[in-house]
Amino acid sequence: MERYLPLLQTTSLFAGLDAKELSPLLAGLGASVRCYGRGETLIQAGTPNRSAGVLLSGALEAVRPAPDGSAVPITRISPGDVFGDVLGGSSLCSPVTVTAETGCEVLLIPYERLLRPDGTPARQQVLQNLVQTISDKYFLLSRRVDLLVLKTLRAKVCAYLVGEADRAGRLTFTVPFTRIQLADYLNCDRSALSRELSRMQQDGLLETYRSSFKLLDLPALRQMVQ
């Protein structure tokens, strides 16, 4: 566990804790490290989830099964990201499936232990961090809803790419989805998405190659979202 402490200190769940506080805290929480192979399921839609996790290495993908049997991408989880923190506290079954995109290592914490107060400053800090992390994810979900209700495909593409540029802090960035996954995320046909991106390149709004984008006219892209 000791070798993961520097990474854990950078996560939203354990922010503000030093290594001397974090190590005994993890032991008290009953935290454990598990390894998963590519394609293995960590959380299955339709079943309860009672753990919060932090990805230590590799990549995870969260998808939501659709009525037609397809899988709608929700998010891609990278090292240092927290997952299960929203689902673990619910009495309902998980609406999403989380699988390993690659071989990975995951820190898992029983949710009931995470919520159990013991009066120590470290535990209080974790509880505050947990509330903030869940709140931040609520606003990300709100952003997703705002994106999906836009009437045109170009507006959806612009809203998504402007948001990713803002998060990256630069105009050249890589999105966490393949073109097929991005089409699912935007709730559109892959061919229609490819045609729209080609038109936007011809209009001088952006350049793109696979999952990489360079925004050439940010003000114009912002205007198209309004």
Phi, psi and chi 1 to 4 in degrees:
 res  aa     phi    psi   chi1   chi2   chi3   chi4
   1 MET       -  -31.4 -169.5   77.5   71.5      -
   2 GLU   -58.5  -36.1  -65.4  -64.4  -38.0      -
   3 ARG   -70.5  -15.2   64.9 -168.9  177.9   98.8
   4 TYR   -92.0   -8.2  -60.6  115.4      -      -
   5 LEU   -58.0  -44.0  -66.3 -177.2      -      -
   6 PRO   -58.7  -40.1  -26.7   36.6      -      -
   7 LEU   -67.9  -44.1  172.4   63.4      -      -
   8 LEU   -61.6  -33.1  -68.3  173.6      -      -
   9 GLN   -67.2  -18.8  -72.5  176.7  -84.8      -
  10 THR   -90.7   -6.2   68.4      -      -      -
  11 THR   -81.1  159.2   67.3      -      -      -
  12 SER   -65.7  -28.3   59.6      -      -      -
  13 LEU   -75.3  -34.5 -171.5   58.5      -      -
  14 PHE  -114.5   18.8  -61.9  114.8      -      -
  15 ALA   -60.3  140.3      -      -      -      -
  16 GLY    89.0    0.4      -      -      -      -
  17 LEU  -106.8  139.3  -61.1  175.5      -      -
  18 ASP   -92.3  169.6   60.0   36.2      -      -
  19 ALA   -59.8  -35.4      -      -      -      -
  20 LYS   -66.7  -31.4  -68.9 -178.1  179.1  179.0
  21 GLU   -81.2  -37.8  -67.5  175.5  -59.4      -
  22 LEU   -70.1  -41.4 -173.2   50.5      -      -
  23 SER   -60.2  -52.4 -172.2      -      -      -
  24 PRO   -67.6  -28.9   21.1  -31.4      -      -
  25 LEU   -62.8  -44.8  174.2   66.8      -      -
  26 LEU   -62.5  -39.5  -67.8  172.6      -      -
  27 ALA   -63.1  -42.8      -      -      -      -
  28 GLY   -67.4  -27.5      -      -      -      -
  29 LEU   -82.1   -8.7  -70.4  171.9      -      -
  30 GLY    72.3   29.4      -      -      -      -
  31 ALA   -69.4  144.3      -      -      -      -
  32 SER  -140.7  152.8   60.6      -      -      -
  33 VAL  -103.1  129.7  176.1      -      -      -
  34 ARG  -125.5  148.2  -72.0 -167.0   57.8 -176.7
  35 CYS  -106.6  141.0  -63.1      -      -      -
  36 TYR  -129.4  143.4  -67.7   87.0      -      -
  37 GLY   -88.7  162.9      -      -      -      -
  38 ARG   -56.0  131.0 -179.3  178.9  179.5 -178.0
  39 GLY    90.1   -9.8      -      -      -      -
  40 GLU   -73.0  147.8  -77.0 -164.9   74.7      -
  41 THR   -95.3  129.2  -60.7      -      -      -
  42 LEU   -96.2  -40.6  -73.1   74.6      -      -
  43 ILE  -132.7  130.1  -60.0  173.6      -      -
  44 GLN  -107.0  128.0  179.6   64.9   54.3      -
  45 ALA   -57.6  137.7      -      -      -      -
  46 GLY    91.8   -1.0      -      -      -      -
  47 THR  -123.9  154.6   62.6      -      -      -
  48 PRO   -71.5  150.8   24.6  -32.6      -      -
  49 ASN  -124.7  128.2  172.4   63.8      -      -
  50 ARG  -123.7   24.6  -63.0  -66.3  177.9 -100.8
  51 SER  -134.5  149.2  -62.7      -      -      -
  52 ALA  -103.8  146.6      -      -      -      -
  53 GLY  -132.9  156.9      -      -      -      -
  54 VAL  -127.0  126.2  178.5      -      -      -
  55 LEU   -77.2  124.6 -177.1   60.5      -      -
  56 LEU   -95.2  -35.6  -57.6  173.9      -      -
  57 SER  -156.1  155.8   66.2      -      -      -
  58 GLY    89.3 -155.8      -      -      -      -
  59 ALA  -147.4  143.0      -      -      -      -
  60 LEU  -121.6  156.4  -56.4  174.9      -      -
  61 GLU  -129.4  132.6 -178.1 -176.3   26.0      -
  62 ALA  -107.2  126.6      -      -      -      -
  63 VAL  -130.4  157.7  -58.9      -      -      -
  64 ARG  -115.6  121.5  178.7  161.7 -172.1  162.5
  65 PRO   -63.1  133.8  -20.3   32.9      -      -
  66 ALA   -96.2  160.1      -      -      -      -
  67 PRO   -57.0  -29.4  -27.1   36.2      -      -
  68 ASP   -84.2    4.2   62.4    1.7      -      -
  69 GLY    95.2   -8.4      -      -      -      -
  70 SER   -78.6  169.5   62.1      -      -      -
  71 ALA  -117.6  120.9      -      -      -      -
  72 VAL   -92.8  119.0  179.6      -      -      -
  73 PRO   -62.4  134.2  -19.1   31.4      -      -
  74 ILE  -102.6  -52.0  -60.2  -60.3      -      -
  75 THR  -164.0  161.9 -170.8      -      -      -
  76 ARG  -109.9  133.6 -172.5  173.9 -175.0  -86.8
  77 ILE  -107.0  126.1  -60.2  165.0      -      -
  78 SER  -111.5  165.4  -58.5      -      -      -
  79 PRO   -53.3  132.4  -31.3   38.9      -      -
  80 GLY    96.0  -14.1      -      -      -      -
  81 ASP   -79.0  147.1  -72.3  -15.8      -      -
  82 VAL   -99.8  138.5  179.7      -      -      -
  83 PHE  -140.1  160.0   65.8   95.1      -      -
  84 GLY    78.3   -3.3      -      -      -      -
  85 ASP   -71.7  -29.3   47.3  -39.5      -      -
  86 VAL   -83.3  -41.5  177.2      -      -      -
  87 LEU   -73.8  -35.8  -56.4  174.1      -      -
  88 GLY   -63.8  -25.9      -      -      -      -
  89 GLY   -91.8    3.1      -      -      -      -
  90 SER   -94.1  150.0  174.0      -      -      -
  91 SER   -84.6   -6.4   60.5      -      -      -
  92 LEU   -92.8  164.8  -56.7  177.5      -      -
  93 CYS   -76.3  156.6  -67.2      -      -      -
  94 SER   -66.7  133.8  172.0      -      -      -
  95 PRO   -86.2   -5.4   31.8  -34.2      -      -
  96 VAL  -125.0  156.3  -57.1      -      -      -
  97 THR  -109.4  132.7  -65.6      -      -      -
  98 VAL  -114.2  122.1  178.2      -      -      -
  99 THR  -126.3  160.6   57.2      -      -      -
 100 ALA   -83.7  118.5      -      -      -      -
 101 GLU   -73.2  -31.3  -88.3 -165.6   -5.5      -
 102 THR  -137.9  172.8   65.8      -      -      -
 103 GLY   -58.3  139.3      -      -      -      -
 104 CYS  -150.7  163.9   60.4      -      -      -
 105 GLU  -120.0  138.0  -65.3  174.7  -67.0      -
 106 VAL  -134.6  136.0  174.5      -      -      -
 107 LEU   -91.9  122.8  178.6   77.8      -      -
 108 LEU  -114.4  137.9  -65.3  175.6      -      -
 109 ILE  -129.1  125.2  -56.4  169.5      -      -
 110 PRO   -58.5  127.9  -22.3   33.1      -      -
 111 TYR   -63.9  -37.6 -150.7   89.1      -      -
 112 GLU   -64.5  -32.2   61.8  175.7   14.3      -
 113 ARG   -72.0  -33.5  -60.7  -82.3  -72.1  -87.5
 114 LEU   -65.5  -34.3 -168.2   61.3      -      -
 115 LEU   -87.3  -10.2  -65.2  179.4      -      -
 116 ARG   -77.8  111.6 -171.7 -176.3  -57.6  164.0
 117 PRO   -74.9  147.3   28.7  -33.6      -      -
 118 ASP  -131.9    5.4   65.4    2.9      -      -
 119 GLY    85.1   -5.3      -      -      -      -
 120 THR   -81.5  149.8   64.6      -      -      -
 121 PRO   -58.9  -36.2  -25.7   35.6      -      -
 122 ALA   -64.0  -44.7      -      -      -      -
 123 ARG   -67.0  -38.7 -175.6   66.5   67.0   89.3
 124 GLN   -62.5  -38.6  -68.5  173.8   -4.9      -
 125 GLN   -64.1  -41.9 -179.3   67.4   58.5      -
 126 VAL   -63.5  -41.4  168.9      -      -      -
 127 LEU   -63.9  -40.5  -72.1  174.2      -      -
 128 GLN   -63.3  -42.6  -69.1  174.7    8.0      -
 129 ASN   -63.4  -38.8  -68.8  -15.9      -      -
 130 LEU   -62.5  -45.5  178.2   63.1      -      -
 131 VAL   -61.6  -43.1  171.8      -      -      -
 132 GLN   -65.4  -40.6 -178.3  174.1  -23.6      -
 133 THR   -62.9  -44.2  -60.6      -      -      -
 134 ILE   -64.4  -40.5  -67.2  173.8      -      -
 135 SER   -62.7  -43.2  -61.2      -      -      -
 136 ASP   -61.2  -39.0  -70.7  -15.0      -      -
 137 LYS   -69.0  -29.5  -70.7 -175.0  177.2 -179.3
 138 TYR   -62.1  -44.0  167.7   81.7      -      -
 139 PHE   -69.2  -32.4  -75.1  105.2      -      -
 140 LEU   -65.0  -39.9  -72.3  175.7      -      -
 141 LEU   -64.7  -39.8  177.7   60.2      -      -
 142 SER   -61.4  -39.0  176.7      -      -      -
 143 ARG   -62.8  -39.4  175.4 -166.5  165.7 -152.1
 144 ARG   -63.6  -42.3  174.7   80.3 -176.4  -83.3
 145 VAL   -63.3  -44.4  172.9      -      -      -
 146 ASP   -57.7  -38.6  -70.3  -17.3      -      -
 147 LEU   -66.9  -44.3 -175.2  152.3      -      -
 148 LEU   -70.2  -25.7  -68.1  176.7      -      -
 149 VAL   -85.2   -4.8  -60.6      -      -      -
 150 LEU   -63.5  144.5  -68.1  170.9      -      -
 151 LYS   -81.8  -30.4  -66.0 -177.7  178.4 -179.6
 152 THR  -113.0  154.2   68.1      -      -      -
 153 LEU   -64.4  -39.3  177.9   54.2      -      -
 154 ARG   -62.0  -40.2  178.6  165.6  -69.5 -158.1
 155 ALA   -63.3  -40.6      -      -      -      -
 156 LYS   -62.8  -45.6  -69.0 -178.9 -179.6 -179.6
 157 VAL   -62.2  -45.0  172.3      -      -      -
 158 CYS   -61.9  -45.6  -69.9      -      -      -
 159 ALA   -61.3  -43.2      -      -      -      -
 160 TYR   -66.0  -47.6  176.0   74.6      -      -
 161 LEU   -69.2  -37.5  -66.4  179.2      -      -
 162 VAL   -64.2  -40.6  167.6      -      -      -
 163 GLY   -63.6  -40.8      -      -      -      -
 164 GLU   -67.1  -38.5  -70.3  -61.3  -62.0      -
 165 ALA   -64.1  -41.3      -      -      -      -
 166 ASP   -62.8  -42.1  -71.3  -17.8      -      -
 167 ARG   -66.7  -39.1  -73.0 -151.2  -53.0  166.8
 168 ALA   -76.3  -23.7      -      -      -      -
 169 GLY    75.6   20.3      -      -      -      -
 170 ARG  -157.0  165.5   54.8 -176.4 -178.1  -85.2
 171 LEU   -88.3  -12.6  -62.5 -179.7      -      -
 172 THR  -112.5  124.9  -59.8      -      -      -
 173 PHE  -158.3  169.1   53.1   88.9      -      -
 174 THR  -119.0  131.5  -60.2      -      -      -
 175 VAL   -88.5  156.3  -57.2      -      -      -
 176 PRO   -83.7   14.1   30.6  -35.8      -      -
 177 PHE  -123.2  149.0  -62.1  128.9      -      -
 178 THR   -73.1  172.4   65.3      -      -      -
 179 ARG   -63.1  -38.3 -166.8   59.1   54.4   85.5
 180 ILE   -65.5  -44.6  -66.3  175.1      -      -
 181 GLN   -64.6  -37.2  -68.7  170.5  -30.9      -
 182 LEU   -66.0  -39.0 -178.9   56.4      -      -
 183 ALA   -61.7  -42.5      -      -      -      -
 184 ASP   -63.7  -41.4  -71.5  -21.6      -      -
 185 TYR   -62.2  -38.0 -174.0   83.9      -      -
 186 LEU   -88.0    0.0  -62.5  175.9      -      -
 187 ASN    58.5   52.8 -166.7   30.9      -      -
 188 CYS  -143.2  170.9   67.7      -      -      -
 189 ASP   -77.2  141.0  179.0   74.6      -      -
 190 ARG   -61.5  -41.2  178.9 -177.4  178.7  -83.8
 191 SER   -64.8  -39.8  -62.9      -      -      -
 192 ALA   -64.3  -39.0      -      -      -      -
 193 LEU   -64.2  -44.5  175.2   61.2      -      -
 194 SER   -61.9  -41.2  -65.8      -      -      -
 195 ARG   -64.3  -41.6  -73.3 -165.6  -61.5  -89.9
 196 GLU   -66.8  -40.4 -169.7   59.3   51.4      -
 197 LEU   -65.1  -36.8  -71.4  173.1      -      -
 198 SER   -64.3  -42.7  -65.5      -      -      -
 199 ARG   -63.9  -39.8  -65.9 -169.9 -170.7  106.8
 200 MET   -67.0  -32.4  -66.4  175.1   73.8      -
 201 GLN   -67.1  -43.8  -72.7 -167.4   91.1      -
 202 GLN   -63.1  -31.5  -65.8  169.6    5.3      -
 203 ASP   -81.1    0.3  -67.7  -16.5      -      -
 204 GLY    75.4   23.5      -      -      -      -
 205 LEU   -89.6  -29.6  -63.6  171.2      -      -
 206 LEU  -160.7  167.7   55.8   80.9      -      -
 207 GLU  -125.0  143.4  -66.3  177.2   -3.0      -
 208 THR  -146.0  145.3  179.9      -      -      -
 209 TYR  -145.3  114.1  177.9   72.5      -      -
 210 ARG    56.2 -115.8  -60.1 -164.8  179.6 -154.6
 211 SER   -99.5    8.4  -63.5      -      -      -
 212 SER  -102.2  142.5  -63.8      -      -      -
 213 PHE  -135.3  147.5  -69.2   85.8      -      -
 214 LYS  -131.1  117.0 -179.9  178.7 -178.4 -179.3
 215 LEU   -85.6  124.5  -54.3 -170.6      -      -
 216 LEU   -98.6  -23.8  -56.8  177.2      -      -
 217 ASP  -140.4   78.4 -166.9  -19.3      -      -
 218 LEU   -61.0  -44.1 -174.2   58.8      -      -
 219 PRO   -58.4  -39.9  -26.3   36.3      -      -
 220 ALA   -67.4  -38.8      -      -      -      -
 221 LEU   -64.6  -41.4  -68.4  168.8      -      -
 222 ARG   -62.8  -40.1  -69.5 -169.0 -171.0  -82.8
 223 GLN   -63.5  -33.8 -175.1   64.0   35.1      -
 224 MET   -71.1  -18.2  -68.9  176.1 -169.6      -
 225 VAL   -79.1  -26.9  178.5      -      -      -
 226 GLN   -77.6      -  -59.4  175.3   -1.0      -
